[in-house]
Amino acid sequence: MTKPKVPLQVETIMQQSAHPGRSGALLIAVLIVLCPTAAAVEPLPEPPSAPGAGPLPEICPVPTGANPLRAMETARGFSVSSCSSTACHGGPKAGNHDVQSFAATLWVDGDPHARAYEVLHDPRSQRMARLLGIGPAHQARQCLACHSVQAESRAPLPKGVLADGVGCAACHGDATQWESRHFLPEWKMLSPAERASLGYRELGSPRERADTCVRCHVGASDREVDHDLIAAGHPRLFFELATFQRLWPRHWSPRDRAEAAADFTERSWAVGQAAALQAVAELLDTRAQRAVRAVEKPMAAAAKPWPEFAEFDCYSCHRSLGPNADVQDHRARPRPPGAPTWQPWYVAAALLLENQVGTESSAARELAAEFAEVRRLLDAGWADADEERLRRIRFEARGMAAAADRLATELSARPVVVLDGTPASFDRMVAARPDEWHRWDGAVQALLALEASRAGGPARHDGRPPPRVRSALEALRDSLRFPPGVDAPLGFDAERFQRARADIP
Amino acid sequence: MLAATTLGPAVSGFIAMLMLAGTMAACRAEELPGVAASGFAFKGSGLCVKCHRTEQGEWCDVATTTVWRHDAHSRSHLALLPDNPRTRAMEHALGIKAAETVSCVACHTHPAAEPPPEEEDDVVHAGISCETCHGAGAGYFEPHMEKRWRFLSVAEKGVLGMRDLRDPVLKAENCLSCHLGDVASGRVISHAMYAAGHPPLPAFEMETFSRAMGPHWKRVWEKAPRVQAAAAAAGYHTEAASETHRALVGTLVALRSSATLVQDYARLAAEPGDRPQAPWPELALYDCQACHHDLRIPSGRQAAGYGRLVPGRPTIARWPRAAAGVALAVAGQPDDVEALLSPWVAVLNRRPFGADADLEPGAPESLERIDAAIRALQAVRRDDGLDDRRREIAERLSAAGLRCGDIDSARLVAWIMLGAMEGNAAWPAEARDAVAANLARDAAIGVPRPPAEAAALPPFWQTSLEAAANANLETLRSAFRLPPAAQGSGR
């Protein structure tokens, strides 16, 4: 490892306190922790917005005479090691039925979130960082925001903590105030509000989970995957809670939780979609707000230009122009020819929500209508950075976020969430807006809704859906895969998909 | 005919600038002027045809209109007629009538004669015709028929409204006004038009395309020795240097045009007013393949990097830059085109497509450097030891081709390179042929064919779409490798 540049003061301290047998780098890692005052006072530098902007500083000045032990404490609430001792959450799996006692073990063993920081060292990440000119990826704030627990902390975290990846604190919250209490009997006596006031995030319900996941998997004001990042090599983002939960190695017990309910998968799908739509709307608001700043003050730190291509359908533009270009079918859209379409993944989600759970819900109808309005607004003059238009987008986006929030709350409060899931219900939806269902994004969303409607309960363990349904769904899923070597739905045939979809038992 | 009946009365040349104003559908062809920027009125081709249907003696020994009859330009207006299914589809998608829409008629027809000729000869076409390129005829059509015409200077002819198409700069500017775009004359294609079905504008290489259109002229040096001598004695303007030099001039003009096109369009868009003068951004001003490519794993684009651009930001058309470095180097200038265009790149990095207001100030130093290179290339004469330079040029083009990043750039470089290799003594004939065959076969670089051959082939734009979709950059680049030069040749 190359020796990072350190301020003179730090070098002096290093020389004074050099321990034989310890590498300089390790010392520096420790020294980062030893800066309580500076860490508490100094906010993080603004995210680099252009190539050439510097990485997150690895070192901050250490006031002479600071208490190193107190500094160690500040990072404890973010470190996996605070949770993963053998007697707490890091116990052995073998012969153990209390999942909580080996949650951290499961996480370390098979959870992709545990690798989130590690991937920043991959050749792909290195190339991305080089193309973006942001310094090493594992030090860049915009990468660390989602690939570590950094976003949970106002102060820069030491490398040893960042290296945990998306560790416990990323979802469960900064444990600084509750880490030493939540194993005591009194913890169980605390109300959810009291726990929340200590920084603890409840994650039992689909809403709590979705709101947590979407911060990275959709994006938020302090963490997002924009088109610059995607062009440099980052995968595009998708989110659908029920599917993600199913594919994700579970490190908790499904018993004694919302998860035990028979409608858990359907509820997760519906609430997850609504929560994701709220995040999508809020992110659009944030992006439009930054774009307004970019019009007013192009050089301002929070300014970011419009259009943000990541808001739009990838494959509207990204298709070769050969006579055989058949990536997507763009028939029958009443919009100017040549405009990309806005958020096909989430527009499909809004329409599916209205169709599957919302027939009697005013919030669902309102949300679908809001989405159609934003879509209309963005389709005409989609790249126009006119300030008045951007303000209008913000206004509509906030209305959409509020509608999505209402719907998510309403769905969470329902005693039972049932998805319609019948071929007839999908047929009605496609017939109502045929032009919305020519795209691959919409087809995949329809598939995920079908899967959720047929799974019921914790799908992985109780044998549902029956094998016949499962294999039909698998075949439909396979038909939507990208061809090898291609990162686009080349050869996708919407009509064939709709026919196959209607045949699912 | 169409142009004569639908195009309206004369309005000032300045109106031409404003023709882009508003959306396409709102612009009507009546606003097209019957007066050229030179201030002269158009006379119609009927007058020209009267003489140029046959050879006019030694000085003008080509039956111009006989050649012209087979030139696709003469039929360009037919594309606007509603019996063309592609046109019908475009009209439907855009909600326009092509024959009444400025951006269509500006390139597909010729401005109306004033007054319209009463009876049209069968070779008088409403398509692109004589005056579109040579200039509006009201000023010169009479003196042009006199004997002293031949010995007027270029400047004097220019005063009378005739454009000197022997000047590669004027010729390139004229061709590129449609083949790339020109805001002042209303010749700008929009992305909505492409999306509705307009074929893509391929890379434009003046000399190659001139050959393909079927030349209705002869170079001065191709005429009888007696004529050449008389022309020289009279101070007759002769054409600069080789076709390769002219092609390099053409490519620099394209570079300048592509850079200023964005600025000119942005100026319209940024003009204050009640209604937008032009919508911004206009995607047709940018590199098609910047967005339009299939996403692949692994991504060749990410491997190649984005140069000075922020990843994911569309760039202006790429092909005008492809051979510009070679042209700059041959003109004795630094050949870093990316550095030359850095003011534009800075604007594109600030905001996707650039903000209209940012593009306004332009970059005079960069444009001046391009102009200086053009002047240097124009100063080269045919007796300046051209063969030596042509070997150097071919080698530089080969190097540019080995770095090319898209099919249109590859084609432009290949077309100029094939010209530079033609009859070039630096390579044995079979080695030259092998290079040409490699480029044509492996790299799928088509060469536009003259009308007689082209009639039997699918439209060029269609094969270019196919080639662009299927292009393998590795194969493409490797086809530019040059064989060893013959011993003792060149330099």
Chai-1 contact restraints between the chains, C-beta under 6 A:
chainA,res_idxA,chainB,res_idxB,connection_type,confidence,min_distance_angstrom,max_distance_angstrom,comment,restraint_id
A,L131,B,P311,contact,1.0,0.0,6.0,A-B,restraint_1
A,H227,B,G312,contact,1.0,0.0,6.0,A-B,restraint_2
A,D228,B,V310,contact,1.0,0.0,6.0,A-B,restraint_3
A,D228,B,P311,contact,1.0,0.0,6.0,A-B,restraint_4
A,D228,B,G312,contact,1.0,0.0,6.0,A-B,restraint_5
A,A231,B,P311,contact,1.0,0.0,6.0,A-B,restraint_6
A,A231,B,G312,contact,1.0,0.0,6.0,A-B,restraint_7
A,A232,B,P311,contact,1.0,0.0,6.0,A-B,restraint_8
A,G233,B,Q302,contact,1.0,0.0,6.0,A-B,restraint_9
A,P305,B,R351,contact,1.0,0.0,6.0,A-B,restraint_10
A,P307,B,P352,contact,1.0,0.0,6.0,A-B,restraint_11
A,C317,B,C291,contact,1.0,0.0,6.0,A-B,restraint_12
A,H318,B,L295,contact,1.0,0.0,6.0,A-B,restraint_13
A,S320,B,H293,contact,1.0,0.0,6.0,A-B,restraint_14
A,S320,B,D294,contact,1.0,0.0,6.0,A-B,restraint_15
A,S320,B,A469,contact,1.0,0.0,6.0,A-B,restraint_16
A,L321,B,H292,contact,1.0,0.0,6.0,A-B,restraint_17
A,L321,B,L465,contact,1.0,0.0,6.0,A-B,restraint_18
A,G322,B,L465,contact,1.0,0.0,6.0,A-B,restraint_19
A,G322,B,E466,contact,1.0,0.0,6.0,A-B,restraint_20
A,G322,B,A469,contact,1.0,0.0,6.0,A-B,restraint_21
A,P323,B,L465,contact,1.0,0.0,6.0,A-B,restraint_22
A,P336,B,A192,contact,1.0,0.0,6.0,A-B,restraint_23
A,P337,B,A93,contact,1.0,0.0,6.0,A-B,restraint_24
A,P337,B,A192,contact,1.0,0.0,6.0,A-B,restraint_25
A,P337,B,A195,contact,1.0,0.0,6.0,A-B,restraint_26
A,P337,B,A196,contact,1.0,0.0,6.0,A-B,restraint_27
A,G338,B,H191,contact,1.0,0.0,6.0,A-B,restraint_28
A,G338,B,A192,contact,1.0,0.0,6.0,A-B,restraint_29
A,G338,B,A195,contact,1.0,0.0,6.0,A-B,restraint_30
A,A383,B,P281,contact,1.0,0.0,6.0,A-B,restraint_31
A,G485,B,I297,contact,1.0,0.0,6.0,A-B,restraint_32
A,D487,B,L295,contact,1.0,0.0,6.0,A-B,restraint_33
A,D487,B,I297,contact,1.0,0.0,6.0,A-B,restraint_34
A,A488,B,D294,contact,1.0,0.0,6.0,A-B,restraint_35
A,A488,B,L295,contact,1.0,0.0,6.0,A-B,restraint_36
